[in-house]
Amino acid sequence: MERQALPLKILEGKERSTGYISVASGKGGVGKTLITINMGRIMYSRGKRVLLIDGDLGLSNIHLMLGITPPKNLYHFFLEMLPLRI
């Protein structure tokens, strides 16, 4: 199937594929956020474009650990139908 899709990707200018990594656990406090941040930093240092999304709608804290204050969050994305732009 990938071989069939390649000509279309080339026409669209999207021959490079996007990779996704998910870090999950049913238990809190096991280091998911810390591992995610470190993996993101390593990939970024190797020239990759990285987008980190903290899917914990109630207690997300990845922004605190990175020392940033985002103007919008997933609440805005879902309820205001905002696009994710990079």
Secondary structure by P-SEA (a helix, b strand, c coil): ccccaaaaaaaacccbbbbbbbbbbccccccaaaaaaaaaaaaaaabbbbbbbccccccccccccccccccccccccccccccccc
